[in-house]
Amino acid sequence: MAEPQAEQTTGTPAAAPAARPAAAGDGEAPAAAGADGSATVPAGTGAAPTAHVNGAGPADDRRPGATTRVPTVVVDGLHVVYRIHGAGTGHGNATAALRRLLLRQGSPNVHTVHAVRGVSFTTYRGEAIGIIGSNGSGKTTLLKAIAGLLPAERGRVYTDGQPSLLGVNAALMNDLTGATNVVLGCLAMGMSKEEVRERYQGIVDFSGINDKEDFLSLPMRTYSSGMAARLRFSIAAAKRHDVLMIDEALATGDRAFQKRSESRIRELRKEAGTVFLVSHNNNSIRDICDRVIWLERGELLMDGPTEDVVAAYEEHSGGK
């Protein structure tokens, strides 16, 4: 894996680096999964571990008959910080802004939010990883950083292939019809015109947009939020992705659509991709994912088998 020139790197990881240990007293939560896939918990997080780390990581498994797994995403000591400009920051005052720039002075009314704190983990081809945590714990921020949409304050992200964040890669426009958006969304993901023609009807049928009326001929601004989300998922799921990240998309639509979505995610896994799923529905996490990452206040609390991590999260949150 080549040394990146910037904090956010898209490349081909040759092997998964060891998780970066947090410096003494810095409050960061190092993340690592056990060699046997067991859950691990950083010291001082307050969560009880279900197993311990024992031996080399999965990518270094030298046991007879062991198969070396291919890493797809390596997150190494990632920090993401938002800077929020409050009132009185000099917006509209070009002289004041230029003075701060030249003197390298920060604005006195900028609030910083440390959304992701020292998170490290490695994912592998064929995995479906759930990301859970309370509201504001950094789940969506983490996905955006992996997708390259947010810069890292510190740390690095390596990816094998192009990550696709559902709802971003499909370039849907409210003033255009659903039919036009299907074509544009597929082209935006890199499909050829021939591929779009071949998959068009399957996308429409999967979304269920036309089950009751001809909504495809209407502008997307007339769609409900659920209908728009279903169409986005249907477009994104029509293509095989190296890394597909789904943020709460399965919370929309009826149960029949959720079942179709879960089935499609399993197919994507079989096609050697990696799937991330952010959801507050623990049943969906249990049904789809074989590994779960638990974030709280931007720190990784637990990373391991689905049932172990979800059970610990439910105990922590009072069964929710």
C-alpha positions as CSV (number, residue, x, y, z in Angstrom):
1,M,0.0,0.0,0.0
2,A,1.6,3.2,-1.1
3,E,2.1,6.0,1.4
4,P,-0.7,8.5,0.8
5,Q,0.0,12.1,0.0
6,A,-3.1,13.3,1.7
7,E,-5.1,12.3,4.7
8,Q,-7.9,10.8,2.6
9,T,-6.6,8.1,0.3
10,T,-8.3,5.8,-2.2
11,G,-6.0,3.0,-3.1
12,T,-5.5,-0.8,-3.0
13,P,-4.5,-1.9,0.5
14,A,-2.0,-4.8,0.4
15,A,-2.7,-5.8,4.0
16,A,-4.5,-4.5,7.0
17,P,-2.3,-2.4,9.3
18,A,-2.5,-3.0,13.0
19,A,-4.9,-0.8,14.9
20,R,-3.2,2.4,16.1
21,P,-3.0,2.3,19.9
22,A,-4.2,5.5,21.7
23,A,-1.6,7.5,23.5
24,A,-1.8,7.3,27.3
25,G,-4.4,9.6,28.6
26,D,-5.6,11.0,25.2
27,G,-9.0,9.4,25.6
28,E,-9.1,7.9,22.1
29,A,-10.6,4.5,21.5
30,P,-8.4,2.2,19.4
31,A,-10.4,-0.3,17.4
32,A,-9.5,-3.9,16.5
33,A,-11.3,-7.1,16.0
34,G,-9.9,-10.4,17.4
35,A,-8.2,-12.9,15.1
36,D,-11.1,-15.2,15.4
37,G,-13.6,-12.5,14.6
38,S,-14.5,-12.1,18.3
39,A,-15.6,-8.7,19.7
40,T,-13.0,-6.5,21.2
41,V,-13.6,-3.4,23.5
42,P,-11.1,-0.6,24.1
43,A,-10.1,-0.2,27.7
44,G,-12.0,2.4,29.6
45,T,-15.1,2.6,27.4
46,G,-17.3,1.1,30.1
47,A,-18.6,-1.8,27.9
48,A,-17.9,-5.3,28.8
49,P,-15.9,-7.4,26.3
50,T,-17.3,-10.7,25.1
51,A,-14.0,-12.1,24.1
52,H,-10.3,-11.2,24.0
53,V,-7.8,-10.6,21.3
54,N,-5.7,-13.7,20.8
55,G,-2.9,-13.7,18.2
56,A,-2.4,-12.2,14.8
57,G,-5.1,-10.3,12.9
58,P,-7.3,-12.0,10.2
59,A,-5.1,-10.9,7.3
60,D,-2.1,-12.6,8.9
61,D,-3.8,-15.9,9.7
62,R,-1.2,-18.6,9.0
63,R,-3.1,-21.6,10.4
64,P,-3.2,-24.6,8.0
65,G,-6.1,-24.3,5.6
66,A,-6.8,-20.7,6.5
67,T,-7.9,-18.4,3.7
68,T,-6.4,-14.9,3.6
69,R,-9.1,-12.3,3.4
70,V,-8.9,-9.3,1.1
71,P,-9.2,-5.9,2.9
72,T,-11.5,-3.4,1.3
73,V,-11.4,-0.5,3.8
74,V,-8.7,0.4,6.3
75,V,-9.6,3.2,8.8
76,D,-6.5,4.1,10.8
77,G,-6.7,6.5,13.7
78,L,-9.4,8.6,12.0
79,H,-10.5,12.0,13.5
80,V,-13.1,14.2,11.9
81,V,-13.8,17.7,13.2
82,Y,-16.6,20.0,12.1
83,R,-16.2,23.8,12.4
84,I,-19.4,25.7,12.8
85,H,-19.4,29.4,12.3
86,G,-21.7,31.3,14.7
87,A,-23.0,34.8,14.7
88,G,-20.5,37.6,14.5
89,T,-17.9,35.7,12.4
90,G,-17.6,38.6,10.0
91,H,-19.7,37.1,7.1
92,G,-20.1,39.9,4.6
93,N,-17.2,41.8,5.9
94,A,-14.5,41.1,3.4
95,T,-11.9,43.3,5.2
96,A,-12.2,41.4,8.4
97,A,-12.1,38.0,6.7
98,L,-9.0,39.0,4.7
99,R,-7.3,40.3,7.9
100,R,-7.9,37.0,9.7
101,L,-6.6,35.1,6.6
102,L,-3.4,37.1,6.3
103,L,-2.7,37.0,10.1
104,R,-3.7,33.4,10.3
105,Q,-6.2,34.2,13.0
106,G,-9.1,32.0,13.8
107,S,-12.6,33.4,14.1
108,P,-13.6,34.0,17.8
109,N,-17.1,32.6,17.2
110,V,-16.2,29.2,15.6
111,H,-17.5,26.2,17.4
112,T,-15.7,22.9,16.8
113,V,-17.4,19.5,17.0
114,H,-15.1,16.4,17.3
115,A,-17.4,14.0,15.5
116,V,-15.1,11.0,15.1
117,R,-12.3,10.3,17.6
118,G,-9.4,8.0,16.8
119,V,-11.4,5.3,15.1
120,S,-9.5,2.4,13.6
121,F,-10.8,-0.8,11.9
122,T,-10.4,-3.0,8.8
123,T,-13.2,-4.5,6.7
124,Y,-12.9,-7.4,4.2
125,R,-14.5,-8.4,1.0
126,G,-17.8,-10.2,1.4
127,E,-18.6,-8.6,4.8
128,A,-21.8,-6.8,5.8
129,I,-21.0,-4.5,8.6
130,G,-23.7,-2.8,10.7
131,I,-22.9,0.6,12.4
132,I,-24.9,1.3,15.5
133,G,-25.0,3.9,18.2
134,S,-27.2,6.7,19.6
135,N,-28.1,9.8,17.6
136,G,-25.1,12.0,17.1
137,S,-22.6,9.3,17.7
138,G,-20.8,9.9,14.4
139,K,-22.2,7.1,12.3
140,T,-23.1,9.1,9.2
141,T,-19.9,11.2,9.6
142,L,-17.8,8.0,9.5
143,L,-19.5,6.9,6.3
144,K,-19.0,10.3,4.6
145,A,-15.3,10.2,5.6
146,I,-14.9,6.7,4.1
147,A,-16.6,7.9,0.9
148,G,-14.2,10.9,0.7
149,L,-16.9,13.5,1.2
150,L,-15.4,14.8,4.5
151,P,-11.7,15.5,5.1
152,A,-9.8,13.8,8.0
153,E,-8.5,16.1,10.7
154,R,-6.0,13.3,11.5
155,G,-5.6,9.7,10.5
156,R,-6.1,8.0,7.2
157,V,-8.7,6.1,5.2
158,Y,-7.6,3.5,2.6
159,T,-10.1,2.0,0.2
160,D,-9.9,-0.7,-2.4
161,G,-12.1,0.6,-5.2
162,Q,-14.6,3.5,-5.1
163,P,-16.9,3.6,-2.1
164,S,-20.5,4.5,-2.9
165,L,-22.7,6.3,-0.3
166,L,-26.4,5.7,-1.0
167,G,-28.2,8.9,-1.8
168,V,-25.0,10.7,-3.0
169,N,-23.7,8.7,-6.0
170,A,-27.2,8.6,-7.5
171,A,-27.5,12.1,-8.8
172,L,-31.3,12.6,-8.6
173,M,-33.0,15.9,-9.4
174,N,-36.3,16.9,-8.1
175,D,-37.5,18.8,-11.2
176,L,-37.0,15.8,-13.5
177,T,-39.2,12.8,-13.8
178,G,-38.5,9.5,-12.0
179,A,-37.8,7.8,-15.3
180,T,-35.2,10.4,-16.3
181,N,-33.6,10.2,-12.8
182,V,-33.3,6.4,-13.2
183,V,-31.2,6.9,-16.4
184,L,-29.1,9.8,-14.9
185,G,-28.5,7.9,-11.7
186,C,-27.3,4.8,-13.5
187,L,-25.0,6.9,-15.8
188,A,-23.7,8.7,-12.7
189,M,-22.6,5.4,-11.3
190,G,-20.6,4.6,-14.5
191,M,-23.0,2.4,-16.3
192,S,-23.0,2.3,-20.1
193,K,-26.2,3.2,-22.0
194,E,-26.6,-0.4,-22.9
195,E,-26.4,-1.4,-19.2
196,V,-29.0,1.2,-18.4
197,R,-31.4,-0.2,-21.0
198,E,-30.9,-3.7,-19.7
199,R,-31.5,-2.8,-16.0
200,Y,-34.1,-0.1,-16.3
201,Q,-37.2,-2.2,-15.9
202,G,-35.6,-4.2,-13.1
203,I,-34.9,-1.0,-11.2
204,V,-38.5,0.2,-11.7
205,D,-40.0,-3.1,-10.6
206,F,-37.7,-3.3,-7.6
207,S,-38.6,0.2,-6.4
208,G,-42.3,-0.4,-6.6
209,I,-42.8,3.2,-7.7
210,N,-45.3,2.2,-10.4
211,D,-47.2,-0.4,-8.5
212,K,-50.3,1.8,-8.0
213,E,-50.0,4.7,-10.4
214,D,-47.6,5.9,-13.1
215,F,-45.4,8.0,-10.8
216,L,-42.3,7.5,-13.1
217,S,-43.7,10.1,-15.5
218,L,-44.0,12.7,-12.6
219,P,-41.3,15.0,-11.3
220,M,-39.6,13.7,-8.2
221,R,-40.7,16.7,-6.2
222,T,-44.1,15.1,-6.1
223,Y,-42.7,11.9,-4.5
224,S,-42.9,11.3,-0.8
225,S,-39.6,10.9,1.1
226,G,-40.2,7.2,1.2
227,M,-40.7,6.8,-2.5
228,A,-37.6,8.9,-3.3
229,A,-35.5,6.8,-0.9
230,R,-36.8,3.6,-2.5
231,L,-35.9,4.8,-5.9
232,R,-32.4,5.8,-4.8
233,F,-31.8,2.4,-3.2
234,S,-33.1,0.6,-6.3
235,I,-30.7,2.6,-8.5
236,A,-27.7,2.1,-6.2
237,A,-28.4,-1.6,-5.8
238,A,-28.6,-2.2,-9.6
239,K,-24.8,-2.0,-9.8
240,R,-22.1,-4.1,-8.1
241,H,-20.1,-2.0,-5.7
242,D,-16.7,-2.5,-4.3
243,V,-18.0,-0.8,-1.1
244,L,-21.6,0.2,-0.7
245,M,-22.7,2.3,2.3
246,I,-26.4,2.5,3.2
247,D,-27.5,5.1,5.7
248,E,-31.0,4.4,7.1
249,A,-32.4,3.6,3.6
250,L,-34.1,0.4,4.9
251,A,-36.1,2.5,7.3
252,T,-38.3,3.6,4.5
253,G,-40.9,1.7,2.5
254,D,-43.2,-1.1,3.5
255,R,-42.1,-4.5,4.9
256,A,-42.2,-6.0,1.4
257,F,-39.7,-3.5,0.1
258,Q,-37.4,-4.0,3.2
259,K,-37.4,-7.7,2.5
260,R,-36.4,-7.1,-1.2
261,S,-33.7,-4.7,0.0
262,E,-32.3,-7.2,2.5
263,S,-32.2,-9.9,-0.1
264,R,-30.4,-7.6,-2.6
265,I,-27.8,-6.7,0.1
266,R,-27.0,-10.4,0.5
267,E,-26.6,-10.7,-3.3
268,L,-24.1,-7.8,-3.2
269,R,-22.1,-9.5,-0.6
270,K,-21.9,-12.7,-2.7
271,E,-20.6,-10.6,-5.5
272,A,-17.5,-9.9,-3.4
273,G,-18.4,-6.4,-2.3
274,T,-18.5,-4.9,1.2
275,V,-21.7,-3.4,2.6
276,F,-22.0,-0.9,5.5
277,L,-25.4,-0.5,7.0
278,V,-26.4,2.3,9.4
279,S,-29.7,1.6,11.1
280,H,-31.6,2.1,14.3
281,N,-33.5,-1.1,13.5
282,N,-31.6,-3.8,15.4
283,N,-33.7,-6.5,13.7
284,S,-32.4,-5.4,10.3
285,I,-28.9,-5.3,11.6
286,R,-29.3,-8.9,12.9
287,D,-30.8,-10.1,9.7
288,I,-28.3,-8.6,7.3
289,C,-24.9,-8.1,9.1
290,D,-22.3,-10.6,10.3
291,R,-20.3,-7.9,12.0
292,V,-21.2,-4.7,13.9
293,I,-19.3,-1.6,14.9
294,W,-20.7,0.4,17.9
295,L,-19.9,4.1,18.1
296,E,-20.7,6.5,20.9
297,R,-19.7,10.2,21.0
298,G,-17.4,9.5,18.0
299,E,-15.4,6.7,19.7
300,L,-15.5,3.1,18.8
301,L,-16.8,1.1,21.8
302,M,-17.1,-2.4,20.3
303,D,-16.4,-4.2,17.1
304,G,-17.2,-7.9,16.6
305,P,-19.9,-10.5,15.8
306,T,-23.4,-9.1,15.4
307,E,-25.2,-10.7,18.2
308,D,-22.4,-10.0,20.8
309,V,-22.3,-6.3,19.9
310,V,-26.0,-5.7,19.5
311,A,-26.7,-7.4,22.8
312,A,-24.2,-5.2,24.6
313,Y,-25.7,-2.1,22.9
314,E,-29.2,-3.1,23.8
315,E,-28.2,-3.6,27.4
316,H,-26.4,-0.2,27.4
317,S,-29.4,1.6,25.9
318,G,-32.1,-0.2,27.9
319,G,-33.2,-2.7,25.3
320,K,-33.7,-0.2,22.5
